Amino acid sequence: MAATQTSSKLVKQMNGIAATWTKDPFRPNLQLKTLWQSLATHPRLTAQSVRAARFLQDNEMYKQYPLSKKTLYPASSPAHYDRLVEAFEKSAKGIARPWWKVFFGIW
């Protein structure tokens, strides 16, 4: 009886993680939300699996191992990662850089 309650609690937690997971606009056919939902129905779902999913959702690795300013803003190209994030955000919205900016390397 206790194992069934624990199992249903794990299923509920995993479904909660799946429900709040954001959709990946770049891979509409491959979503982590679908993985979490299928794991919730797996008969051997463990607390460790739920904990790992929660760990990813809460961005714990970034909190545990924060990146230094030297890593985020390398001397050779300080704006590289800022531009990369901006490009992904614009790409998700369908906004492309004009050909002449790409050609001349202008951001």
matplotlib code that plots the C-alpha trace (Angstrom):
import matplotlib.pyplot as plt

x = [0.0, 2.8, 4.7, 1.5, 1.1, 4.8, 4.5, 1.4, 3.2, 6.2, 3.9, 2.1, 5.5, 6.8, 3.5, 3.8, 7.4, 6.1, 3.2, 5.5, 8.3, 8.7, 8.3, 11.4, 10.7, 13.6, 12.7, 8.9, 9.0, 11.4, 10.2, 11.5, 7.9, 7.0, 9.9, 8.8, 5.2, 6.4, 8.7, 5.7, 3.9, 6.9, 6.4, 9.9, 9.8, 12.2, 12.5, 16.0, 14.5, 12.0, 14.8, 17.0, 14.1, 13.5, 17.2, 17.2, 14.0, 15.3, 18.7, 20.6, 23.8, 24.1, 23.5, 26.0, 28.7, 28.2, 30.2, 32.8, 32.8, 36.0, 34.2, 31.0, 32.9, 36.2, 38.8, 38.9, 35.1, 33.4, 29.9, 30.0, 27.5, 25.3, 25.0, 24.4, 21.5, 20.1, 20.3, 18.4, 15.7, 15.2, 15.3, 12.6, 10.5, 11.3, 13.5, 16.5, 19.6, 19.7, 22.1, 24.3, 24.8, 25.8, 28.1, 29.9, 29.9, 27.8, 25.6]
y = [0.0, 2.4, 1.6, 2.4, 5.8, 6.6, 5.6, 7.7, 10.6, 10.2, 10.1, 13.3, 15.1, 14.0, 15.1, 18.4, 18.8, 17.9, 20.4, 23.3, 22.5, 25.1, 24.2, 24.1, 26.3, 24.8, 21.2, 20.9, 17.2, 16.5, 17.9, 17.1, 17.5, 14.3, 12.5, 13.5, 12.4, 9.0, 8.6, 9.3, 6.3, 4.0, 1.2, 1.6, 5.3, 6.2, 9.1, 9.6, 10.2, 12.7, 14.5, 14.6, 16.1, 18.7, 19.4, 20.3, 22.3, 24.4, 25.0, 23.7, 23.0, 26.7, 27.7, 25.1, 25.9, 29.5, 30.7, 33.4, 36.7, 35.6, 32.6, 34.5, 37.4, 36.1, 38.6, 37.6, 38.3, 39.8, 40.0, 36.5, 34.8, 37.9, 37.8, 34.1, 34.4, 37.4, 35.4, 32.4, 34.7, 36.4, 33.1, 31.8, 34.8, 34.3, 37.4, 37.0, 39.2, 41.0, 39.4, 42.5, 42.3, 38.7, 39.5, 42.4, 40.7, 43.5, 42.7]
z = [0.0, 0.9, -2.3, -4.3, -2.6, -3.1, -6.7, -7.3, -5.6, -7.9, -11.0, -9.8, -9.3, -12.7, -14.4, -12.6, -14.0, -17.5, -17.3, -16.4, -18.9, -21.6, -25.3, -27.5, -30.5, -32.5, -32.2, -32.3, -32.9, -29.9, -26.6, -23.1, -21.9, -23.8, -22.2, -18.7, -19.5, -20.7, -17.7, -15.4, -16.9, -16.6, -14.1, -12.6, -12.0, -9.1, -6.8, -8.2, -11.7, -10.4, -8.5, -11.6, -13.6, -10.9, -10.8, -14.5, -14.2, -11.4, -13.2, -10.2, -12.2, -13.1, -9.4, -8.2, -10.8, -11.9, -14.9, -14.2, -16.1, -17.8, -19.3, -20.2, -21.7, -23.3, -24.1, -27.8, -28.3, -25.2, -26.8, -28.3, -25.9, -25.7, -29.5, -29.5, -27.0, -29.0, -32.2, -30.7, -29.3, -32.6, -34.5, -32.3, -33.2, -36.9, -37.2, -39.4, -39.8, -43.2, -45.7, -45.8, -42.0, -42.3, -45.3, -43.5, -40.1, -38.5, -35.5]

ax = plt.figure().add_subplot(projection="3d")
ax.plot(x, y, z, "-o")
ax.set_aspect("equal")
plt.show()
